[in-house]
Amino acid sequence: DLWAGSIVGIAIHCNAARTAGTLIAKPDIGGTPQAAPVVQIDGTNTSDLTATAAIGTTTFAATAGIGVDLVGSSFTPTANIVTVILYVMFDGMAS
């Protein structure tokens, strides 16, 4: 079965700390990057960051494809393992 719901969080981890540039991760629903939640690896947050969004802010339909839009700008080191996790709450599951 497929369920509709909301994206309620995103986390990013880089195995090597950023030395230059930026790396932005945001949810993607059906091929469209979403405005929230968003994390940005930069001079302040060099390897780990999380962000949240309220239930109902970034919603998806039961048949929507969900993924991550990852955009780098002069980001180094280029030999970096990046892990991004999306957290979702399915409709009817909140207590």
Backbone as numpy.savetxt, mean C-alpha at the origin, in Angstrom:
# Nx Ny Nz CAx CAy CAz Cx Cy Cz
-15.86 -17.95 -2.83 -16.69 -16.75 -2.83 -15.83 -15.50 -2.83
-16.35 -14.46 -3.42 -15.67 -13.16 -3.43 -16.46 -12.19 -2.57
-15.76 -11.31 -1.87 -16.42 -10.35 -1.00 -16.00 -8.93 -1.33
-16.92 -8.01 -1.12 -16.60 -6.58 -1.21 -16.02 -6.14 0.13
-15.38 -4.99 0.15 -14.83 -4.51 1.42 -14.08 -3.21 1.29
-13.21 -2.97 2.25 -12.41 -1.74 2.32 -10.95 -2.09 2.55
-10.07 -1.31 1.94 -8.65 -1.40 2.26 -8.43 -0.50 3.47
-7.93 -1.07 4.56 -7.82 -0.33 5.81 -6.37 -0.07 6.24
-5.41 -0.65 5.52 -4.03 -0.40 5.90 -3.05 -0.86 4.83
-1.84 -0.32 4.92 -0.76 -0.71 4.02 0.54 -0.63 4.83
1.42 -1.56 4.57 2.74 -1.57 5.23 3.79 -1.82 4.17
4.95 -1.21 4.34 6.07 -1.41 3.42 7.34 -1.67 4.24
8.16 -2.57 3.72 9.45 -2.87 4.34 10.48 -3.02 3.23
11.61 -2.35 3.37 12.74 -2.49 2.46 13.87 -3.16 3.23
14.49 -4.19 2.64 15.54 -4.90 3.37 16.82 -4.07 3.50
16.97 -3.06 2.67 18.12 -2.13 2.77 17.56 -0.71 2.87
18.10 0.06 3.78 17.61 1.42 3.98 17.82 2.28 2.74
16.88 3.14 2.47 16.94 4.06 1.34 18.14 4.99 1.52
18.86 5.24 0.42 19.98 6.18 0.44 19.70 7.42 -0.39
18.74 7.33 -1.33 18.35 8.49 -2.14 16.98 8.23 -2.76
16.30 9.31 -3.14 15.03 9.21 -3.84 13.86 8.84 -2.95
12.76 8.48 -3.61 11.53 8.12 -2.90 10.93 6.86 -3.52
10.14 6.17 -2.72 9.40 5.01 -3.16 8.02 5.10 -2.53
6.99 5.19 -3.36 5.62 5.37 -2.89 4.81 4.12 -3.20
4.08 3.62 -2.21 3.20 2.47 -2.39 1.78 2.89 -2.02
0.84 2.57 -2.90 -0.57 2.87 -2.63 -1.42 1.74 -3.18
-2.61 1.54 -2.61 -3.49 0.49 -3.12 -3.92 0.79 -4.55
-4.16 -0.28 -5.28 -4.66 -0.19 -6.65 -5.92 -1.05 -6.73
-7.01 -0.46 -7.19 -8.26 -1.20 -7.34 -8.67 -1.13 -8.79
-8.72 -2.29 -9.43 -9.13 -2.35 -10.82 -8.24 -1.57 -11.76
-6.95 -1.45 -11.44 -6.02 -0.72 -12.28 -5.93 0.77 -12.00
-6.61 1.24 -10.95 -6.60 2.66 -10.60 -5.96 2.86 -9.23
-4.83 3.57 -9.15 -4.22 3.87 -7.85 -5.18 4.67 -6.98
-5.19 4.37 -5.69 -6.09 5.01 -4.74 -5.35 6.04 -3.89
-6.10 7.00 -3.33 -5.51 8.10 -2.56 -5.13 7.71 -1.13
-5.75 6.66 -0.60 -5.46 6.29 0.80 -5.68 4.79 0.99
-4.94 4.19 1.88 -3.77 4.71 2.59 -2.52 4.67 1.70
-1.56 5.53 1.98 -0.34 5.63 1.17 0.87 5.65 2.09
1.95 4.97 1.68 3.22 5.03 2.41 4.30 5.51 1.45
5.26 6.29 2.00 6.35 6.81 1.18 7.67 6.62 1.91
8.56 5.85 1.28 9.92 5.71 1.80 10.72 6.91 1.27
11.34 7.64 2.19 12.06 8.87 1.82 13.15 9.13 2.85
13.62 10.35 2.93 14.68 10.70 3.86 14.28 10.59 5.32
13.00 10.66 5.62 12.51 10.54 6.99 12.21 9.09 7.35
11.53 8.39 6.46 11.16 6.98 6.65 11.98 6.17 5.66
13.10 5.60 6.11 14.07 5.03 5.18 13.90 3.54 4.90
13.09 2.82 5.69 12.95 1.39 5.40 11.62 0.77 5.77
10.91 1.29 6.76 9.65 0.70 7.22 8.62 1.78 7.49
7.37 1.50 7.10 6.31 2.47 7.33 4.97 1.80 7.19
3.99 2.25 7.97 2.61 1.78 7.84 1.67 2.97 7.79
0.50 2.76 7.21 -0.54 3.79 7.18 -1.89 3.09 7.23
-2.89 3.79 7.74 -4.24 3.23 7.84 -5.25 4.17 7.20
-6.42 3.61 6.93 -7.56 4.38 6.43 -8.80 3.81 7.10
-9.77 4.66 7.36 -11.01 4.22 8.01 -11.80 3.30 7.09
-12.53 2.37 7.69 -13.42 1.51 6.91 -14.36 2.40 6.11
-14.53 2.10 4.82 -15.40 2.89 3.96 -14.68 3.96 3.16
-13.41 4.24 3.49 -12.65 5.27 2.76 -12.22 4.78 1.39
-11.64 3.59 1.32 -11.14 3.02 0.06 -11.82 1.66 -0.11
-12.92 1.65 -0.85 -13.74 0.45 -0.96 -13.50 -0.27 -2.29
-13.82 -1.55 -2.29 -13.70 -2.34 -3.51 -14.91 -3.27 -3.63
-15.27 -3.56 -4.88 -16.38 -4.47 -5.17 -15.87 -5.91 -5.08
-16.80 -6.84 -4.97 -16.44 -8.25 -4.83 -15.62 -8.76 -6.01
-15.82 -8.21 -7.17 -15.11 -8.70 -8.37 -13.91 -7.86 -8.75
-13.59 -6.85 -7.94 -12.48 -5.94 -8.27 -11.13 -6.61 -8.05
-10.19 -6.32 -8.92 -8.81 -6.74 -8.72 -8.14 -5.77 -7.77
-7.46 -6.30 -6.76 -6.79 -5.47 -5.77 -5.29 -5.72 -5.85
-4.52 -4.64 -5.84 -3.07 -4.77 -5.89 -2.41 -3.56 -5.29
-1.14 -3.38 -5.65 -0.34 -2.27 -5.13 0.29 -1.53 -6.29
0.21 -0.22 -6.27 0.88 0.65 -7.22 2.17 1.11 -6.54
3.31 0.74 -7.10 4.61 1.05 -6.52 5.38 1.93 -7.50
5.72 3.16 -7.06 6.38 4.13 -7.93 7.64 4.65 -7.23
8.78 4.51 -7.91 10.03 5.02 -7.39 10.52 6.20 -8.20
11.22 7.11 -7.53 11.82 8.25 -8.19 13.27 8.35 -7.71
14.21 7.97 -8.57 15.64 7.97 -8.24 15.92 7.21 -6.96
15.16 6.14 -6.69 15.27 5.38 -5.45 16.51 4.49 -5.48
17.31 4.59 -4.42 18.46 3.69 -4.25 18.51 3.22 -2.81
19.06 2.06 -2.54 19.74 1.18 -3.48 18.75 0.45 -4.38
19.16 0.23 -5.63 18.28 -0.43 -6.58 18.19 -1.93 -6.34
19.19 -2.53 -5.74 19.14 -3.96 -5.40 18.53 -4.07 -4.00
17.21 -3.96 -3.93 16.50 -3.91 -2.67 15.31 -4.86 -2.76
15.06 -5.59 -1.69 13.86 -6.43 -1.64 12.79 -5.63 -0.89
11.69 -5.35 -1.57 10.62 -4.54 -0.99 9.40 -5.43 -0.79
8.85 -5.39 0.41 7.63 -6.14 0.73 6.54 -5.14 1.07
5.37 -5.31 0.42 4.22 -4.45 0.69 3.05 -5.35 1.06
2.36 -5.01 2.13 1.19 -5.76 2.58 0.00 -4.83 2.62
-1.12 -5.28 2.03 -2.39 -4.56 2.13 -3.25 -5.25 3.18
-3.91 -4.47 4.00 -4.84 -4.99 4.99 -6.25 -4.62 4.57
-7.16 -5.59 4.58 -8.53 -5.35 4.15 -9.51 -5.77 5.23
-10.69 -5.15 5.19 -11.81 -5.56 6.03 -12.96 -5.83 5.08
-13.42 -7.07 5.10 -14.53 -7.44 4.23 -15.84 -6.95 4.81
-16.76 -6.53 3.94 -18.08 -6.06 4.39 -18.75 -7.14 5.23
-19.38 -6.71 6.31 -20.08 -7.63 7.19 -19.18 -8.31 8.20
-17.89 -8.01 8.21 -16.95 -8.66 9.12 -16.59 -7.77 10.32
-16.85 -6.47 10.24 -16.48 -5.57 11.32 -17.38 -5.81 12.53
-16.79 -5.69 13.70 -17.59 -5.90 14.93 -17.86 -4.59 15.62
